């Protein structure tokens, strides 16, 4: 469920949302796809494997038509 729009830029829009499964807030980045996106599955696997206290936790990515919806943990 969308909570609010956080930021908008030339790359896309960031929303704060409620993850109904985890009962927690997440950040959803909605990005327009332009050009070649053949490397996206590889990048998604790499990001899921990155665990560090110094970076925001990547949750998942979903492709919907010409958009990518990237979910990350939020930092309050």
ABEGO torsion letter per residue (X at the ends): XBABBABBBAAEBBBBBBBAAAGBBBBBBBBBBBEBAAAAAAAAAAAAABBBAABBBBABBBBBEABBBBBBBBBX
